[in-house]
Amino acid sequence: MSVEHKAQALAIHCIDFRFQDQLEEDLKRKGLIGQFDRIAWPGASKDFTVVGNAAKLSILLHNPNQILIYEHEDCGAYGSNNSLSSHRKNAYKLKDFLIKENPLLKVYTLFVTFEGIKEI
């Protein structure tokens, strides 16, 4: 790379269009617009291998200070196993993996509903 650059955050979320406005508002509230890497993948953390590898690359190339893992309700990628506990289990698995990659990272697991966003 010709210029060194650092991201303030990495946002990981599902591709579902229904939640994009809420995600953008949350990132704006956090002052991260224009300063974060983004991974959008069906089911967010459900496909651990693909998302984990992409996140490792973001950590390597842009060294974000924090990672925001956004899961959401009514996720088609989860099919019939769409419970909050399934989302939490996958998000925590990814969180643990990312902290092992860089123990200084702050990793937040969040759940987006049609009413708002909460930590899980």
C-alpha positions in Angstrom: 0.0 0.0 0.0 1.3 3.4 -0.9 -0.5 5.3 1.9 -1.0 4.1 5.5 -4.7 4.2 6.5 -6.7 3.2 9.5 -10.4 2.5 10.0 -12.1 3.6 13.2 -14.4 0.5 13.0 -15.5 -2.5 11.1 -19.3 -3.0 10.7 -20.5 -6.5 10.0 -24.2 -6.9 9.0 -26.7 -8.8 6.9 -27.6 -7.7 3.4 -31.3 -7.3 4.2 -32.5 -4.0 2.8 -35.1 -3.6 5.5 -32.5 -2.7 8.2 -30.1 -0.5 6.2 -31.6 2.8 7.4 -31.3 1.8 11.0 -27.7 0.6 10.5 -26.7 3.8 8.8 -28.3 5.9 11.6 -26.5 3.9 14.3 -23.2 4.4 12.5 -23.9 8.1 12.1 -24.8 8.4 15.8 -21.4 6.8 16.6 -19.6 9.3 14.3 -18.3 6.5 12.0 -19.6 7.6 8.6 -16.7 7.6 6.2 -14.4 6.0 8.7 -15.3 2.3 8.8 -14.9 -0.9 6.8 -18.1 -2.8 6.0 -18.8 -6.5 5.5 -22.4 -7.2 4.3 -23.2 -10.9 4.1 -26.4 -12.9 4.3 -26.9 -13.8 8.0 -24.1 -11.5 9.2 -22.1 -13.8 11.4 -23.9 -17.0 10.4 -21.3 -18.0 7.7 -18.4 -17.9 10.1 -15.7 -18.9 7.6 -16.4 -16.3 5.0 -17.1 -13.4 7.4 -14.3 -14.4 9.7 -11.8 -14.4 6.8 -13.0 -11.0 5.5 -12.8 -9.5 9.0 -9.3 -10.8 9.4 -8.3 -9.0 6.3 -9.9 -5.7 7.5 -8.0 -6.1 10.8 -4.7 -6.7 8.9 -5.2 -3.9 6.4 -7.0 -1.2 8.3 -6.6 -2.1 12.0 -10.0 -0.9 13.2 -10.4 0.1 16.9 -13.8 -1.6 17.2 -16.0 -4.1 15.5 -19.8 -3.9 15.4 -21.5 -7.2 14.6 -25.2 -6.5 13.7 -27.6 -9.4 13.7 -31.3 -8.8 13.0 -34.7 -10.3 13.6 -36.6 -12.1 10.9 -33.4 -13.1 9.0 -34.1 -15.3 6.0 -30.5 -16.7 6.0 -31.3 -18.4 9.3 -34.4 -20.1 8.0 -36.4 -21.8 10.7 -33.5 -21.5 13.2 -34.1 -17.7 13.6 -34.1 -17.4 17.4 -32.3 -14.7 19.3 -30.2 -17.5 20.9 -29.0 -18.7 17.4 -28.0 -15.1 16.5 -26.2 -14.6 19.8 -24.4 -17.9 19.5 -23.0 -17.1 16.1 -22.2 -13.5 17.0 -20.3 -14.5 20.1 -18.4 -17.2 18.2 -17.3 -14.5 15.7 -16.5 -12.1 18.6 -14.3 -14.6 20.3 -12.4 -15.3 17.1 -11.8 -11.6 16.4 -10.6 -10.9 19.9 -8.1 -13.7 19.5 -6.9 -12.0 16.3 -6.4 -8.8 18.2 -7.0 -8.8 22.0 -7.1 -5.0 22.0 -10.2 -4.8 19.8 -13.6 -3.7 21.3 -16.2 -6.0 19.7 -19.9 -5.3 20.1 -22.7 -7.7 19.4 -25.9 -6.0 18.4 -29.4 -7.1 17.5 -31.5 -4.9 15.1 -35.3 -5.2 15.3 -37.9 -3.2 13.5 -38.2 -1.0 16.7 -34.5 -0.4 17.3 -31.0 -1.8 18.1 -29.9 -3.4 21.4 -26.8 -5.2 22.6 -26.9 -9.0 22.9 
